[in-house]
Amino acid sequence: MNTKDFYYDLPQELIAQKPLENRTDSKLLVLGKETGEICHKHFYNIIDYLKEGDCLVMNNTRVIPARLYGSKEGTGGKIEFLLLKRIDINTWEVILKPGRKAKVGSRFDFGGGLLKAEVLEVIEDGNRIVRFEYEGVWEELLDKLGEMPLPPYIHEKLEDRERYQTVYSKIEGSAAAPTAGLHFTEELMERIKAKGIKIAFVTLHVGLGTFRPVSVDNVEEHKMHSEYYEISEETAKIVNETRKNGGRIIAVGTTSVRTMESVADEKGNLKKASGNTEIFIYPGYKFKIVDALITNFHLPESTLLMLISAFSDKDKIFRAYEEAINEKYRFFSFGDAMFIQ
């Protein structure tokens, strides 16, 4: 299976640069995963496709202001840090730009010395392990000095940080938002619950590997980035009972899919668990637990596009994408949504 098989041509003007005023006003393309049938709706219509007894599984991770701008001690050279993964209380894996300024032992400061960092190690993919030094509370300092790490295809400034968070975000740790969840409002979630649909939460801290294109020709040779996840006992119980009672497990976003599919046993049962997952889902994968999927429109040649092509069928997905382009859907993080059922 070749990576180029997952390429499609997208007009630049269809890459959404900012969120809509109302989250639920996004367009919604509904795709029959077996039939290939397509319907065009709006996201507020999603409730019409959910049935009493179903369960929505959402990723409650919260994006941290993970982009820091500072300077190199001694030379004053400008540097950009992107926090990827917390290793311990003061140690992080980061991406640095420009990387040549960041040899082991190099030191940097941010906010006029409020925050300092030293490079401890250069790791395999060129990222760095750094140790931070500061006084006070890390979260407060990061909130003061950091910026939201918007994806590289978004060029407009985000006026309201909360628009790059889901309304149910809770556990801090992501470098990117689980964007399928951005379409939900608290009001819509209450209406969903009132219809007899359960809502359960998992946590998967999204890394920037989400946005990296697959760099190998052969899909099967791609090594997936590692991301931390947690599934609570309560969530496992809700999901297992839903399946036992004949309801559908509907994942909100590919991160929820990857979390559940990492933990589910061969019979599709979940359990309380936490750890790191490198699961890579591409066509040929047999899903154990997820019945339907709410997702956004993904980058060409991305692992996310491969995942949804595995969930439905690559030809059906690409026909749906072609129609979405013709209908001027908005693509990627702040774009429109798709429901595959």
C-alpha positions in Angstrom: 0.0 0.0 0.0 1.5 3.3 -1.2 1.4 6.6 0.7 0.6 8.3 -2.7 -2.6 6.4 -2.8 -3.9 8.7 -0.1 -3.2 12.0 -1.9 -5.9 14.3 -3.1 -5.7 17.9 -4.4 -7.3 20.5 -2.1 -7.8 24.1 -3.1 -6.0 26.3 -0.6 -9.1 28.5 -0.1 -11.0 25.5 1.4 -8.6 25.3 4.4 -10.5 26.9 7.2 -8.6 29.7 8.9 -10.9 30.4 11.8 -13.8 28.8 13.6 -17.4 29.7 12.7 -19.2 32.0 15.2 -21.5 29.1 16.2 -19.8 25.7 16.6 -22.9 23.7 15.5 -23.3 25.7 12.2 -20.6 23.6 10.5 -21.6 21.5 7.6 -22.0 17.8 8.2 -21.4 15.2 5.5 -23.1 11.9 6.4 -21.6 8.9 4.8 -22.9 5.3 4.8 -19.7 3.3 5.5 -21.1 0.2 3.7 -23.4 1.9 1.0 -21.3 5.0 0.2 -24.6 7.0 0.3 -23.9 10.7 1.0 -26.2 13.3 2.7 -25.4 17.0 3.3 -26.6 18.4 6.6 -25.4 20.8 9.3 -23.8 19.7 12.5 -26.8 20.5 14.6 -28.5 17.7 12.7 -26.2 15.1 14.2 -28.8 14.4 16.9 -31.1 13.1 14.2 -28.6 10.3 13.5 -28.1 9.3 17.1 -30.4 6.7 18.6 -31.5 6.0 22.2 -29.1 3.5 23.7 -26.1 4.7 21.7 -22.9 6.0 23.4 -20.8 8.9 22.2 -17.1 8.6 23.3 -15.3 11.9 23.5 -11.6 12.8 24.2 -11.6 15.3 27.1 -7.9 16.3 26.7 -7.2 20.0 26.9 -4.6 21.9 24.7 -1.9 23.7 26.6 -0.3 27.0 25.3 2.6 24.9 24.1 4.5 27.4 21.9 7.2 29.4 23.6 9.3 32.2 22.1 12.6 33.0 23.8 16.3 33.6 23.2 19.6 31.7 23.6 21.7 32.7 26.6 24.9 34.4 25.7 24.0 35.2 22.0 20.5 36.4 22.3 19.5 34.4 19.2 15.8 33.9 18.8 14.3 30.4 19.5 10.9 28.8 19.4 10.0 25.8 21.6 7.0 23.6 21.0 6.2 21.4 24.0 5.3 17.9 22.9 5.3 15.5 25.8 5.9 15.9 29.6 8.4 13.4 30.9 8.4 14.5 34.5 7.5 17.6 36.4 10.2 19.8 34.8 11.3 17.8 31.8 9.7 17.8 28.4 10.3 16.6 24.9 10.2 19.6 22.6 10.7 20.7 19.0 13.1 23.6 18.7 13.4 26.1 15.8 16.1 26.7 14.7 17.5 23.3 15.8 21.1 24.1 15.1 21.1 26.4 18.1 20.1 23.6 20.5 23.1 21.3 21.2 23.3 19.5 24.5 24.0 22.0 27.3 22.6 24.9 25.4 20.5 27.2 27.6 17.6 29.5 26.8 15.3 31.9 28.6 11.8 33.1 28.1 9.8 36.0 29.4 12.9 38.0 30.5 14.2 35.1 32.6 10.9 34.0 34.2 11.5 30.7 32.6 14.8 29.0 31.7 15.6 25.8 29.9 18.6 23.6 29.3 18.9 20.9 26.6 19.7 17.5 28.1 19.5 15.3 25.1 19.0 15.2 21.3 16.8 12.3 20.4 16.4 10.2 17.3 14.0 12.4 15.3 15.8 15.6 16.1 13.6 16.6 19.0 15.2 17.7 22.3 14.7 16.7 25.9 14.9 19.8 28.0 14.7 20.7 31.6 12.9 23.9 32.7 13.8 26.1 35.7 11.3 28.5 37.2 9.7 29.8 40.3 6.0 29.6 41.0 3.3 27.4 39.4 4.1 25.9 36.0 0.6 26.1 34.6 0.3 29.8 35.5 3.7 30.5 34.0 2.8 28.6 30.8 -0.5 30.4 30.5 1.3 33.7 30.8 4.2 33.0 28.4 2.9 30.4 26.0 0.8 30.7 22.8 -1.7 28.2 21.4 0.1 25.8 19.0 -2.2 26.2 16.0 -1.4 23.9 13.1 1.0 25.2 10.4 -1.8 25.5 7.8 -3.7 28.1 9.9 -2.2 31.6 9.3 -4.8 33.8 11.0 -4.5 34.8 14.7 -7.0 33.1 17.0 -8.7 35.8 19.0 -10.3 33.5 21.6 -8.1 30.6 22.9 -11.2 28.7 24.0 -12.2 28.2 20.4 -9.3 25.7 20.0 -10.7 23.8 23.0 -13.7 21.5 23.1 -16.4 22.7 25.5 -15.8 19.5 27.5 -12.0 19.7 27.7 -10.7 18.9 31.1 -7.3 17.2 31.4 -4.4 19.4 30.2 -1.6 17.9 28.1 -2.3 18.2 24.3 -0.2 20.0 21.7 -3.2 19.9 19.3 -7.0 19.8 19.7 -9.1 16.7 19.1 -10.9 18.8 16.4 -14.0 16.6 15.8 -15.2 17.7 19.2 -15.0 21.4 18.4 -18.5 21.2 16.8 -20.3 20.4 20.1 -21.8 23.0 22.4 -23.0 22.3 26.0 -26.6 22.8 24.8 -26.3 20.2 22.1 -24.7 17.7 24.5 -27.6 18.2 26.9 -30.1 17.6 24.1 -28.2 14.4 23.2 -28.3 13.1 26.8 -32.0 14.0 27.0 -32.6 11.7 24.0 -31.2 8.7 25.9 -27.7 8.7 24.5 -24.8 8.1 26.9 -21.7 10.3 26.8 -18.4 8.8 28.0 -14.9 10.3 28.1 -11.5 9.0 27.4 -8.2 11.0 27.5 -5.6 11.0 24.8 -3.0 13.8 24.7 -2.7 14.7 21.1 0.9 15.2 19.8 2.0 17.1 16.7 2.7 13.8 14.9 -1.0 14.2 14.0 0.0 16.8 11.4 3.2 15.2 10.1 2.8 13.6 6.7 3.8 10.0 6.3 7.4 10.2 4.9 7.8 6.6 3.7 6.5 5.3 0.4 5.2 2.0 1.9 2.4 2.8 4.4 3.2 -0.3 6.5 6.7 1.0 7.2 5.4 4.2 8.9 6.2 4.4 12.7 3.4 6.1 14.6 4.1 8.7 17.2 3.4 7.7 20.8 0.6 9.4 22.8 -0.5 9.1 26.4 -4.0 7.8 27.1 -6.3 7.1 30.0 -9.6 5.2 30.2 -11.5 5.3 33.5 -13.4 2.4 35.1 -16.6 4.4 34.6 -16.1 4.9 30.9 -15.2 1.2 30.4 -18.4 0.3 32.2 -20.6 2.6 30.2 -19.1 1.4 26.9 -19.4 -2.3 27.8 -23.0 -1.9 28.9 -23.9 -0.1 25.7 -22.5 -2.9 23.6 -24.2 -5.5 25.8 -27.5 -3.8 25.3 -27.1 -3.5 21.5 -26.2 0.2 21.3 -23.6 1.7 19.0 -20.2 3.0 20.1 -19.8 6.3 18.3 -16.3 7.8 18.5 -16.0 11.5 18.4 -12.7 11.9 16.6 -9.9 9.7 15.5 -8.2 10.1 18.9 -11.1 8.4 20.6 -10.9 5.6 18.0 -7.2 5.1 18.6 -7.7 5.1 22.4 -10.5 2.5 22.5 -9.0 0.3 19.8 -5.7 0.3 21.7 -7.3 -1.1 24.8 -10.3 -3.2 23.6 -9.9 -7.0 23.7 -10.7 -9.3 20.8 -14.4 -9.4 21.9 -14.5 -5.6 21.9 -14.6 -5.1 25.7 -12.9 -2.1 27.4 -11.2 -2.0 30.7 -9.7 0.7 32.9 -6.2 1.4 31.5 -3.5 4.1 30.9 -0.2 4.2 29.1 1.2 5.2 25.7 -0.2 4.0 22.4 1.5 3.9 19.0 -1.5 2.2 17.3 -1.5 2.8 13.5 -4.8 2.1 11.8 -4.8 1.8 8.0 -6.9 -0.2 5.5 -7.0 -3.9 6.4 -7.4 -3.2 10.1 -10.3 -5.0 11.8 -12.2 -2.7 14.2 -13.0 -4.3 17.6 -15.2 -1.7 19.2 -16.1 1.4 17.2 -19.4 1.3 15.2 -19.6 4.9 13.9 -17.3 7.9 13.7 -17.6 11.7 13.9 -14.6 13.3 12.3 -13.2 16.3 10.4 -11.7 16.4 6.9 -8.1 15.4 7.0 -4.8 16.2 5.3 -3.7 14.3 2.2 -1.4 11.4 2.9 -2.0 11.7 6.7 -2.4 8.8 9.1 -5.9 10.2 9.9 -7.1 9.9 6.3 -5.7 6.3 6.4 -7.7 5.6 9.6 -11.0 6.7 8.1 -10.2 4.8 4.9 -9.9 1.7 7.0 -13.1 2.4 8.9 -15.2 2.7 5.7 -13.6 2.1 2.4 -10.9 4.1 0.6 -12.9 4.6 -2.6 -16.0 5.7 -0.7 -14.0 8.1 1.4 -12.3 9.7 -1.6 -15.7 10.0 -3.4 -17.0 11.8 -0.3 -14.0 14.1 -0.2 -14.4 14.9 -3.9 -18.1 15.8 -3.2 -17.1 17.9 -0.2 -14.6 19.8 -2.3 -17.3 20.4 -5.0 -19.7 21.6 -2.3 -17.1 23.9 -0.8 -16.8 22.3 2.6 -14.2 23.8 4.9 -11.3 21.5 5.7 -9.0 20.6 8.6 -9.0 21.8 12.2 -11.6 24.6 12.1 -13.4 23.0 9.2 -16.6 21.0 8.7 -17.5 17.6 9.9 -18.3 14.1 8.6 -20.3 11.3 10.2 -19.5 7.8 9.0 -22.1 5.3 10.1 
